[in-house]
Amino acid sequence: MMFIIKKWNPISSIRLGHYSWFTSMDVDKGGNAWVGTVIDGFYVIDMHNFSVTHTLDIPLLSGNRVRNAVQSIYCDHENNSVWMGLYNQGMCYYHPSMNKIMLCNKKMIRGDWKGEEIRCMLETSKGEILMGTTSGLYRYEPATRSLNRLYNEFNQKNCRVLYEDKKKTVSGWGPIMTDYIV
């Protein structure tokens, strides 16, 4: 039996504000860590040299900037994009080819999503993008740019975690939900 021992490297350059904390983290196709916070925007940690890029005010394609709590982060390994769920302001979409971030809110997204806070995201083995919100579970359909409620049973339920196991069973959890199988 062979064990690979990896060394933990402290990232001392991340200094959270007094009332901030980490909310989410994911790793992109290149191995870089994207870390969301409540007040301090987000951080990208380079996998090779552990340098940290901090973004407090998110630069948008429109030329504007938005400062918001990043509630969830999802890195899409297929197209190297990053999705960030914001606190009651929609979500952001980033692709390296754009070099800026697109804000996707209720004005831009079709479907029955009302703009509530996106707490978690998951791409299933079937290629579906699921988003858990403070009031239900939704499926995003890129072709139509729509976000629709997946099941009425999840209506008004706070979905904070989505997970797919090896058997491809998707489960959702939250303070009011208890191990719902999707």
C-alpha positions in Angstrom: 0.0 0.0 0.0 1.4 3.4 -0.9 0.5 6.7 0.8 1.0 10.1 -0.7 1.8 12.7 2.0 0.9 16.2 1.0 2.0 19.2 3.0 -0.5 21.8 4.1 0.5 25.3 3.0 -0.9 28.2 5.2 -2.3 31.1 3.2 -1.5 34.0 5.5 -2.4 36.8 3.1 -6.1 36.3 3.5 -7.3 38.7 6.2 -11.1 38.6 6.7 -12.8 41.6 8.1 -14.2 41.6 11.7 -17.8 40.5 10.7 -16.8 38.3 7.7 -16.4 34.6 7.3 -15.9 32.0 4.5 -19.1 30.8 2.9 -18.0 28.6 0.0 -15.1 27.2 -1.9 -14.6 25.3 -5.2 -11.6 24.4 -7.4 -11.5 25.4 -11.0 -10.2 23.3 -14.0 -6.7 24.6 -13.5 -6.6 23.6 -9.8 -7.0 27.2 -8.4 -9.2 27.6 -5.3 -12.1 30.1 -5.5 -13.2 31.2 -2.0 -16.3 33.2 -1.2 -16.9 35.4 1.9 -19.8 37.2 3.5 -18.3 40.7 3.4 -14.9 40.5 1.7 -15.9 39.5 -1.8 -13.9 36.5 -3.1 -10.4 35.2 -3.3 -8.6 33.1 -5.9 -5.7 31.1 -4.7 -3.1 30.0 -7.3 -2.4 26.3 -7.1 1.3 26.6 -8.1 2.6 29.5 -6.0 -0.3 30.0 -3.5 -0.5 33.7 -4.4 -3.9 35.2 -3.6 -6.0 37.5 -5.7 -8.6 39.3 -3.7 -11.7 40.8 -5.4 -13.8 43.0 -3.1 -15.8 44.9 -5.7 -16.8 42.4 -8.5 -16.0 44.0 -12.0 -19.0 43.4 -14.3 -19.2 43.3 -18.1 -21.4 46.4 -18.0 -18.5 48.4 -16.5 -20.2 48.6 -13.1 -19.0 46.9 -10.0 -21.0 45.1 -7.3 -20.1 44.4 -3.7 -22.0 41.6 -2.2 -21.8 38.5 -0.1 -20.7 35.5 -2.2 -23.0 32.7 -0.8 -21.9 29.9 -3.1 -19.3 29.1 -5.8 -19.4 26.5 -8.5 -16.5 25.9 -10.9 -17.6 24.2 -14.2 -14.7 22.0 -15.3 -16.2 21.5 -18.8 -15.9 25.1 -20.0 -13.7 26.5 -17.2 -16.4 28.9 -16.1 -17.3 30.0 -12.5 -20.7 30.7 -11.1 -21.2 32.7 -7.8 -24.5 32.9 -5.9 -24.9 36.3 -4.3 -26.9 37.5 -1.4 -30.4 38.5 -2.8 -28.8 39.9 -5.9 -28.8 36.9 -8.3 -25.6 35.2 -9.4 -22.5 36.0 -11.3 -21.0 34.1 -14.3 -17.3 34.3 -15.2 -15.5 32.8 -18.1 -11.8 33.6 -18.7 -12.5 34.7 -22.3 -14.6 37.6 -21.0 -12.1 38.8 -18.4 -15.0 40.3 -16.4 -18.0 38.9 -14.7 -21.6 38.9 -15.9 -24.4 39.6 -13.3 -27.4 37.3 -13.9 -30.4 38.6 -12.0 -34.1 38.3 -12.4 -34.1 40.8 -15.3 -31.8 38.5 -17.3 -32.9 35.0 -16.3 -36.1 33.5 -17.5 -38.2 31.1 -15.5 -40.0 31.1 -12.2 -37.0 32.0 -10.1 -37.8 35.1 -8.1 -34.2 36.2 -7.4 -33.8 34.6 -4.0 -30.4 33.9 -2.6 -28.6 31.0 -4.2 -27.0 29.0 -1.4 -25.5 26.0 -3.2 -24.9 24.7 -6.7 -24.2 21.3 -8.3 -23.7 19.9 -11.8 -25.1 16.4 -11.8 -23.6 13.5 -13.7 -26.4 14.1 -16.2 -25.1 17.6 -16.9 -28.0 19.3 -15.0 -27.1 22.5 -13.1 -29.1 22.5 -9.8 -29.3 25.5 -7.6 -30.5 25.4 -4.0 -32.0 28.7 -2.7 -33.5 30.0 0.4 -36.9 29.0 -0.9 -36.5 25.9 -3.0 -34.5 23.9 -5.5 -34.1 25.0 -9.1 -32.6 23.7 -12.4 -30.7 26.0 -14.7 -31.1 25.4 -18.4 -28.3 27.2 -20.3 -29.9 26.9 -23.7 -32.9 28.9 -22.7 -31.2 30.9 -19.9 -34.0 29.9 -17.5 -34.1 28.9 -13.9 -37.1 26.9 -13.0 -38.3 25.2 -9.8 -37.4 21.5 -9.9 -40.0 20.0 -7.6 -42.9 21.7 -5.8 -42.1 19.6 -2.7 -39.1 21.9 -2.1 -41.2 25.1 -2.3 -40.3 27.4 0.5 -37.6 25.1 1.8 -34.1 26.4 2.4 -31.7 24.2 0.5 -28.1 24.8 1.6 -26.3 21.6 0.4 -26.6 19.5 -2.7 -24.6 16.3 -3.1 -24.4 13.5 -5.7 -23.0 10.1 -4.5 -21.3 7.4 -6.4 -24.6 5.8 -7.3 -25.7 9.1 -8.9 -28.3 9.8 -6.3 -28.7 13.5 -5.6 -29.6 14.6 -2.1 -30.4 18.1 -0.7 -30.2 19.4 2.9 -31.0 22.5 4.8 -32.3 23.7 8.2 -35.9 22.7 7.3 -35.1 20.0 4.8 -33.9 16.6 6.0 -32.1 14.4 3.4 -34.4 14.9 0.5 -33.6 12.7 -2.5 -33.8 14.6 -5.7 
